Amino acid sequence: MKNRLCRVCQFPSTLFYRDARTFFKCPNCALIFTNDLLQKKLEENHYKTQWQTTDPDFWSSQATNLISYIGNYGILPNNHRVLDFGSGSGQLAQELQHRGYRMTTLEPMTDGYLKDQNYPFLFDAVVAIEVIEHLPNVWEELQEIEKVLKPEGVIIVSTGLTNPFIDLPDAVEQFKEWWYKDDLTHISFFCNQTLSVMAEIKNYSIEIFGDKVFAIKSRKP
């Protein structure tokens, strides 16, 4: 099988694992990715089904966790604007709004893409909860996010990172059993090494919190 170019660093990547989809691993940044994408209609139906089955208590817990992260960067209720990028049903934004944040939602299926928006202000923070693993064009979306973010703003991202197994001898077997890869809309799987390479490419400062959350800030020249 031919090499595939990594969607983060463009390094030639080789076969890592195959089931119903084919996954590649980048030898440079350790991104695991697939180019097998769902048809648009199937993808939209999948997302809408997820919106309908999410327990409201889940979003309350998510909001509590998120506040603990954005608070590290001085993003406080009443004073700061936050964009929920890939907001889905909007329940997370509702929770944050109830707690005093000035929220704006962006869900491509209902609002269109970020590049097509015309906000009259910039945001103090952009949150992307369980979004980045879905994006076929990671850099394009991050570039659009930077355009609507204040120079001192922060991007908070949550996704399942492969840190617990990516460097182990049985990484392929652990990936095979990893539930997170079984969502057919998940196409990219990041780890600390991936984020380190991303920081070098874009001159980002990336702070990583465990195996689920990281924060991106741009280092201005």
C-alpha positions in Angstrom: 0.0 0.0 0.0 1.2 3.5 -0.9 2.2 5.9 1.8 -0.3 8.6 2.8 0.6 12.1 3.7 0.0 13.0 7.4 -2.7 15.7 7.6 -0.8 17.5 10.3 2.8 17.5 9.1 2.6 16.1 5.6 5.1 13.4 6.4 4.7 10.1 4.4 2.8 7.7 6.7 2.3 4.0 6.5 -0.4 1.5 7.3 -1.0 1.1 11.0 -4.3 -0.8 11.3 -7.1 -1.9 9.1 -10.7 -3.0 9.9 -13.7 -1.5 8.0 -11.4 1.5 7.6 -7.7 1.9 6.9 -5.6 3.8 9.5 -2.1 5.3 9.0 0.4 6.4 11.5 2.8 9.3 10.9 6.4 8.4 11.9 7.2 12.1 12.5 4.3 13.3 14.7 2.6 10.0 15.6 -0.8 11.1 14.3 -3.1 8.2 13.5 -5.5 9.0 10.8 -7.8 7.6 8.1 -8.9 9.0 4.8 -12.1 6.9 4.8 -14.8 9.5 5.4 -18.5 9.0 5.8 -20.9 10.4 3.2 -22.2 13.8 4.2 -25.7 12.7 4.8 -24.7 9.7 6.9 -22.4 11.9 8.9 -25.1 14.4 9.6 -27.5 11.7 10.7 -24.9 10.3 13.0 -24.3 13.7 14.7 -28.0 14.3 15.1 -28.5 10.9 16.7 -25.8 11.7 19.2 -27.5 15.0 20.1 -30.7 13.2 20.9 -29.2 10.6 23.2 -26.9 12.8 25.4 -27.8 13.0 29.0 -28.3 16.6 30.2 -26.2 15.8 33.3 -23.3 15.1 30.9 -23.3 18.7 29.7 -23.4 20.0 33.2 -20.4 18.0 34.0 -18.7 19.1 30.8 -19.3 22.7 31.6 -17.9 22.4 35.1 -14.7 20.7 33.7 -14.4 23.3 31.0 -14.7 26.2 33.4 -11.8 24.8 35.4 -9.6 24.9 32.3 -10.6 28.3 30.8 -10.3 29.8 34.3 -6.6 29.1 34.1 -6.4 31.7 31.4 -8.4 34.4 33.1 -11.6 33.7 31.1 -14.2 34.6 33.6 -18.1 34.9 33.6 -19.7 38.2 32.7 -16.5 39.7 31.2 -15.5 37.4 28.4 -16.9 36.1 25.1 -16.6 32.4 24.2 -17.3 30.7 20.9 -18.4 27.1 21.1 -17.0 25.8 17.8 -18.9 22.7 16.7 -21.6 23.3 19.2 -23.9 20.5 18.2 -27.2 20.8 20.0 -26.0 23.8 21.9 -26.5 22.3 25.3 -22.9 23.0 26.4 -23.2 26.6 25.4 -26.5 26.9 27.3 -24.8 25.5 30.5 -22.0 28.0 30.2 -24.4 30.9 29.5 -26.4 30.0 32.6 -23.1 30.3 34.5 -22.5 33.8 33.2 -20.4 33.4 30.1 -21.2 35.4 26.9 -21.6 32.5 24.5 -21.9 32.3 20.7 -22.5 28.9 19.1 -21.3 27.6 15.7 -22.6 24.4 14.4 -21.8 23.9 10.7 -24.9 21.8 10.0 -27.1 24.7 11.0 -25.0 27.9 10.9 -22.6 27.2 8.1 -18.8 27.3 8.3 -16.7 29.6 10.4 -15.1 31.2 7.3 -18.6 32.3 6.3 -19.4 34.1 9.5 -19.1 37.8 10.1 -18.9 38.4 13.9 -18.8 42.0 15.0 -16.4 41.2 17.8 -13.4 38.9 18.6 -13.6 36.1 21.2 -11.6 35.7 24.4 -11.7 31.9 24.0 -12.8 29.3 21.5 -13.8 25.9 22.9 -13.8 22.8 20.6 -15.3 19.9 22.5 -14.9 16.6 20.7 -14.5 18.3 17.4 -10.9 18.2 16.2 -11.0 14.4 15.7 -13.7 14.9 13.0 -11.8 17.5 10.9 -10.3 16.6 7.6 -8.6 20.0 7.3 -7.3 20.7 10.7 -5.0 23.6 9.8 -7.7 25.4 7.7 -10.1 25.3 10.7 -7.4 26.5 13.2 -6.5 29.3 10.8 -10.2 30.4 10.7 -10.4 30.2 14.5 -7.4 32.4 14.9 -9.1 35.1 12.8 -12.0 35.4 15.3 -9.8 35.1 18.4 -8.3 38.0 20.3 -4.5 38.1 20.1 -4.2 37.0 23.7 -7.1 34.5 23.4 -7.0 30.7 23.9 -8.4 27.7 22.2 -9.5 24.9 24.5 -9.7 21.5 22.7 -10.9 18.2 24.1 -10.4 14.9 22.3 -9.3 11.4 23.1 -5.5 11.3 23.0 -3.6 8.2 22.2 -0.9 8.9 24.9 -1.8 5.8 27.0 -0.7 3.4 24.3 1.0 5.1 21.4 4.5 4.3 22.4 3.9 0.7 23.6 5.0 -2.4 21.7 1.3 -3.5 21.5 0.0 -0.1 20.3 -1.8 -1.7 17.4 -3.6 -4.2 19.6 -4.6 -1.4 22.0 -5.8 0.7 19.2 -7.9 -2.2 17.9 -9.7 -2.4 21.2 -10.0 1.4 21.7 -13.7 2.4 21.6 -12.9 5.9 20.4 -11.7 4.8 17.0 -15.0 3.0 16.4 -17.0 6.2 15.8 -17.0 6.4 12.0 -16.8 10.2 12.1 -13.5 10.1 14.1 -10.7 10.4 11.5 -7.7 11.8 13.4 -6.2 10.7 16.7 -3.6 13.0 18.4 -1.0 12.5 21.1 1.5 14.7 22.9 4.1 14.2 20.1 1.5 15.4 17.5 0.8 18.5 19.6 4.5 19.2 19.9 5.0 19.1 16.2 1.9 21.3 15.7 3.4 23.8 18.1 6.6 23.9 16.1 4.9 24.3 12.8 2.6 27.2 13.8 4.7 28.7 16.7 1.9 27.8 19.1 2.2 27.4 22.8 0.3 24.2 23.7 -0.4 23.2 27.3 -1.6 19.6 27.7 -3.9 18.5 30.6 -3.9 14.7 31.0 -5.0 12.6 28.1 -8.1 14.5 27.0 -7.7 18.3 27.0 -5.1 20.8 25.6 -5.0 24.6 25.2 -3.5 26.4 22.2 -2.2 30.0 22.3 -0.5 31.7 19.5 3.0 33.1 20.1 2.9 36.5 18.5 6.2 37.7 16.9 
